[in-house]
Amino acid sequence: TGIDVSNHTGKIDFQKVKEQNIDFVFMRSTGGRTVKDQMFEKNYLGAKKSDIPIGVYHFFRFNKSGKSQAINFLSAIKGKKFDLPLVLDIEDWKNPTTKSRAEIIHEIDQFITSVERETGLSLMIYTNENGYKKYVYEKFTHKNIWICSFNKKPRINGKWTFWQHSHKGRFDFAEGVVDINTFNGDTAEWNRYLEK
């Protein structure tokens, strides 16, 4: 079980996170072309100090170019080491746009291509069930998926690696609420996943 956090979560005591058997944390670094998460540096250092496996994500804006967003993301993560995949967050929520679905998919592809070329790492995609059907299913099914779903199990026509199933986690280690996630595997599979 793990959590994902951003500046909206507020201050986090990562030593307490470790003590409460949280196995991993994903944290937002950036969004769009210019946004830097105000808590990213502090969250990264706190999780590193407490030896918690870390992943990082970028919130994709449909009205900005994929290449320009990749530059923002790469500048924020430069010099940092992560235990979990780099993630692109794709969702309609708070993402008004006049672009067509095909144009949005093209920009997503531009972001992924730019980041993977620069880092040599394969990105994972975070999305909800609607976003999966709309932007991911036809083009990016070869990618590992981190799915948001509040059903008894995710309703997608494909495999998922992580499942975000709550936005209402309350813990004494965080000022605000945190999202709760589950890895798709047992302890042995989790350990092998980390080794990769």
C-alpha positions as CSV (number, residue, x, y, z in Angstrom):
1,T,0.0,0.0,0.0
2,G,1.2,3.5,-0.8
3,I,0.2,7.1,-1.0
4,D,0.4,9.9,-3.5
5,V,0.9,13.5,-2.5
6,S,1.2,17.1,-3.8
7,N,1.3,20.5,-2.3
8,H,-2.4,20.1,-1.6
9,T,-1.5,17.5,1.1
10,G,0.4,20.1,3.1
11,K,3.3,19.1,5.4
12,I,4.2,15.5,5.7
13,D,6.2,13.7,8.4
14,F,7.9,11.0,6.3
15,Q,9.4,9.3,9.4
16,K,5.9,8.6,10.6
17,V,5.0,7.5,7.0
18,K,7.7,4.9,7.3
19,E,6.6,3.8,10.8
20,Q,3.0,3.2,9.6
21,N,4.1,0.7,7.0
22,I,3.4,2.8,3.9
23,D,5.4,0.9,1.2
24,F,5.8,3.7,-1.4
25,V,5.0,7.3,-2.2
26,F,4.3,9.0,-5.6
27,M,4.7,12.8,-5.5
28,R,3.8,15.5,-8.0
29,S,6.7,17.5,-9.4
30,T,5.2,19.6,-12.1
31,G,2.1,20.4,-14.1
32,G,1.7,22.0,-17.6
33,R,4.5,24.1,-19.1
34,T,5.6,26.1,-16.0
35,V,4.0,24.9,-12.8
36,K,6.4,23.5,-10.2
37,D,4.8,21.8,-7.1
38,Q,5.8,23.9,-4.1
39,M,6.3,20.9,-1.9
40,F,8.2,18.6,-4.3
41,E,11.7,19.4,-3.1
42,K,10.7,19.0,0.5
43,N,8.7,15.9,-0.1
44,Y,11.5,14.3,-2.1
45,L,14.2,15.0,0.5
46,G,11.9,13.8,3.3
47,A,11.0,10.5,1.6
48,K,14.7,9.9,0.7
49,K,15.8,10.5,4.3
50,S,13.2,8.0,5.5
51,D,14.2,5.5,2.9
52,I,10.7,5.2,1.3
53,P,10.5,4.1,-2.3
54,I,9.6,7.2,-4.5
55,G,7.9,7.8,-7.8
56,V,7.1,11.1,-9.4
57,Y,4.4,12.4,-11.7
58,H,3.6,15.3,-14.0
59,F,0.1,16.6,-14.4
60,F,-0.5,16.9,-18.2
61,R,-2.3,20.0,-19.5
62,F,-4.2,19.5,-22.8
63,N,-3.8,23.1,-23.9
64,K,0.0,23.1,-23.7
65,S,2.5,21.3,-26.0
66,G,3.9,17.9,-25.0
67,K,7.4,19.0,-25.7
68,S,7.2,22.1,-23.6
69,Q,5.7,20.2,-20.7
70,A,8.5,17.6,-21.0
71,I,11.1,20.3,-20.5
72,N,9.3,21.5,-17.3
73,F,9.2,17.9,-16.0
74,L,12.8,17.1,-16.9
75,S,14.1,20.3,-15.3
76,A,12.4,19.4,-12.0
77,I,13.6,15.8,-11.7
78,K,17.2,16.5,-13.0
79,G,19.8,14.9,-10.7
80,K,17.2,13.0,-8.6
81,K,16.9,9.2,-8.3
82,F,13.6,7.4,-8.1
83,D,12.7,3.8,-7.1
84,L,9.4,3.8,-9.1
85,P,8.6,4.8,-12.6
86,L,8.2,8.4,-13.9
87,V,4.5,9.0,-14.4
88,L,2.4,11.1,-16.7
89,D,-1.0,12.0,-15.2
90,I,-3.7,12.2,-17.9
91,E,-7.2,13.2,-17.0
92,D,-10.1,15.5,-18.0
93,W,-10.5,16.8,-14.5
94,K,-9.6,20.6,-14.4
95,N,-8.4,20.3,-18.0
96,P,-10.6,22.4,-20.3
97,T,-9.4,22.4,-23.9
98,T,-10.5,23.2,-27.4
99,K,-8.2,20.5,-28.9
100,S,-9.5,17.4,-30.5
101,R,-8.9,14.0,-29.0
102,A,-6.4,13.2,-31.7
103,E,-4.4,16.4,-31.1
104,I,-4.3,15.6,-27.3
105,I,-3.1,12.1,-27.9
106,H,-0.4,13.5,-30.3
107,E,0.8,15.9,-27.5
108,I,0.8,13.1,-25.0
109,D,3.0,11.0,-27.3
110,Q,5.3,14.0,-27.8
111,F,5.7,14.3,-24.0
112,I,6.4,10.6,-23.5
113,T,8.9,10.4,-26.4
114,S,10.8,13.5,-25.2
115,V,11.1,12.3,-21.6
116,E,12.0,8.7,-22.5
117,R,14.6,9.8,-25.0
118,E,16.2,12.1,-22.4
119,T,16.1,9.7,-19.4
120,G,16.3,6.3,-21.0
121,L,13.4,5.2,-18.8
122,S,9.9,3.9,-19.7
123,L,7.1,6.1,-18.4
124,M,4.0,4.8,-16.6
125,I,0.6,6.4,-17.3
126,Y,-1.8,7.5,-14.5
127,T,-5.4,8.0,-15.5
128,N,-9.0,7.2,-14.5
129,E,-11.3,4.7,-16.3
130,N,-12.7,7.4,-18.6
131,G,-9.3,8.8,-19.4
132,Y,-8.0,5.2,-20.1
133,K,-10.8,4.7,-22.7
134,K,-10.5,8.1,-24.2
135,Y,-6.7,8.7,-24.4
136,V,-4.8,5.5,-23.5
137,Y,-6.5,2.4,-24.8
138,E,-5.8,2.6,-28.5
139,K,-2.3,4.2,-28.4
140,F,-0.6,3.4,-25.2
141,T,-1.6,-0.1,-24.0
142,H,2.0,-1.2,-24.0
143,K,2.6,1.2,-21.0
144,N,2.3,0.3,-17.4
145,I,-0.9,1.7,-16.0
146,W,-1.7,3.4,-12.7
147,I,-5.5,3.4,-12.7
148,C,-7.8,5.5,-10.5
149,S,-11.1,3.7,-9.9
150,F,-13.6,3.7,-7.0
151,N,-15.2,0.5,-8.1
152,K,-14.6,-2.9,-6.4
153,K,-11.9,-3.4,-9.0
154,P,-10.7,-1.3,-11.9
155,R,-12.9,-1.6,-15.0
156,I,-10.4,-1.4,-17.8
157,N,-9.7,-3.6,-20.7
158,G,-6.0,-4.3,-19.8
159,K,-3.6,-4.8,-17.0
160,W,-2.8,-2.3,-14.3
161,T,0.3,-2.0,-12.0
162,F,-1.0,0.4,-9.4
163,W,-4.6,1.1,-8.3
164,Q,-5.6,4.4,-6.7
165,H,-8.9,3.6,-4.9
166,S,-9.3,6.5,-2.4
167,H,-8.9,10.3,-2.3
168,K,-9.8,10.4,1.4
169,G,-6.9,8.9,3.3
170,R,-6.5,10.5,6.8
171,F,-3.2,9.9,8.6
172,D,-1.5,11.7,11.5
173,F,1.6,12.1,9.3
174,A,-0.1,14.5,6.9
175,E,-1.8,17.9,7.3
176,G,-4.3,17.1,4.6
177,V,-5.9,14.1,2.9
178,V,-3.8,11.7,0.8
179,D,-4.7,9.3,-2.0
180,I,-4.3,5.6,-1.2
181,N,-2.9,3.1,-3.8
182,T,-2.4,-0.6,-4.0
183,F,0.3,-2.5,-6.0
184,N,-1.0,-5.3,-8.2
185,G,1.0,-8.2,-6.6
186,D,2.1,-9.9,-3.4
187,T,5.1,-9.1,-1.3
188,A,7.5,-11.2,-3.3
189,E,6.3,-9.6,-6.6
190,W,6.6,-6.1,-5.0
191,N,10.2,-6.8,-4.0
192,R,11.0,-8.0,-7.5
193,Y,9.4,-4.9,-8.9
194,L,11.6,-2.7,-6.8
195,E,14.7,-4.6,-7.9
196,K,13.9,-3.7,-11.5
